[in-house]
Amino acid sequence: MRETIGLIRLRRISHIQAVAAAAVANDYRGHARQTCSALISLYHSRPETARGRSAVTAHLMEIIDGRDLVGLAETELMASLDDEARRMVLVDKI
């Protein structure tokens, strides 16, 4: 059951990544907003992303360029998760 849930989550993340890539490539705001909404939904239960979710939500209607909106989401939402992943890798190497 856990593996099935993991595969479903991986598929969802792959879809989000594809939409984000299209938003950046075409500078399309609609895909960027879809990406941000999907990321906010995906990480809604993770307290370490609360500040990032709030920042992205606050600017969702203000930023016009799709590329910039995806960049904001990457910076604000993913930064804490990237830091956590780096710490986990460093701990495993010690």
C-alpha positions in Angstrom: 0.0 0.0 0.0 2.8 2.4 0.9 4.5 1.8 -2.4 1.3 2.4 -4.3 0.9 5.8 -2.5 4.5 6.6 -3.2 4.1 5.9 -6.9 0.9 8.0 -7.1 2.8 10.9 -5.4 5.7 10.5 -7.8 3.3 10.7 -10.7 1.7 13.8 -9.3 5.1 15.4 -8.8 6.1 14.5 -12.4 3.0 16.2 -13.7 3.7 19.3 -11.7 7.2 19.4 -13.0 6.0 19.1 -16.6 3.5 21.9 -16.2 6.2 24.1 -14.5 8.6 23.4 -17.4 6.0 24.4 -19.9 5.3 27.6 -17.9 9.0 28.5 -17.9 9.6 27.6 -21.5 6.6 29.6 -22.7 6.5 32.2 -20.0 2.8 31.3 -19.6 1.1 32.6 -16.4 -1.7 30.1 -16.5 0.6 27.1 -16.2 2.6 28.9 -13.6 -0.4 29.6 -11.5 -1.4 25.9 -11.9 2.0 24.9 -10.8 1.9 27.1 -7.7 -1.5 25.9 -6.7 -0.5 22.3 -7.1 2.7 22.8 -5.0 0.8 24.6 -2.3 -1.7 21.7 -2.3 1.0 19.1 -2.3 2.9 20.6 0.7 -0.1 22.0 2.6 0.5 19.7 5.6 4.2 20.4 6.0 4.9 23.1 8.6 8.3 23.9 7.1 6.7 25.2 4.0 4.1 27.5 5.7 6.1 30.7 5.1 6.7 29.8 1.5 3.1 28.9 0.9 2.0 32.2 2.4 4.5 34.2 0.2 3.5 32.5 -3.0 -0.2 32.9 -2.2 0.3 36.6 -1.5 2.0 37.2 -4.9 0.0 34.7 -7.0 -2.3 37.4 -8.5 0.4 40.1 -8.7 3.1 38.5 -10.8 2.3 38.5 -14.5 5.3 36.5 -15.9 4.9 32.8 -15.7 8.7 32.3 -15.5 9.0 34.7 -12.5 6.0 33.1 -10.7 7.6 29.6 -11.0 10.9 31.1 -9.8 9.2 32.5 -6.8 7.6 29.2 -6.0 10.9 27.4 -6.3 12.7 29.9 -4.1 10.0 30.3 -1.4 8.4 26.8 -1.3 11.3 24.6 -2.1 14.1 26.3 -0.3 13.3 24.8 3.1 12.8 21.3 1.6 16.1 21.7 -0.3 17.9 22.6 3.0 16.4 19.6 4.7 17.5 17.3 1.9 21.0 18.7 2.0 21.2 18.1 5.8 20.0 14.5 5.3 22.6 13.8 2.7 25.4 15.4 4.8 24.4 13.3 7.9 24.4 10.2 5.8 28.0 10.9 4.5 29.4 11.4 8.0 
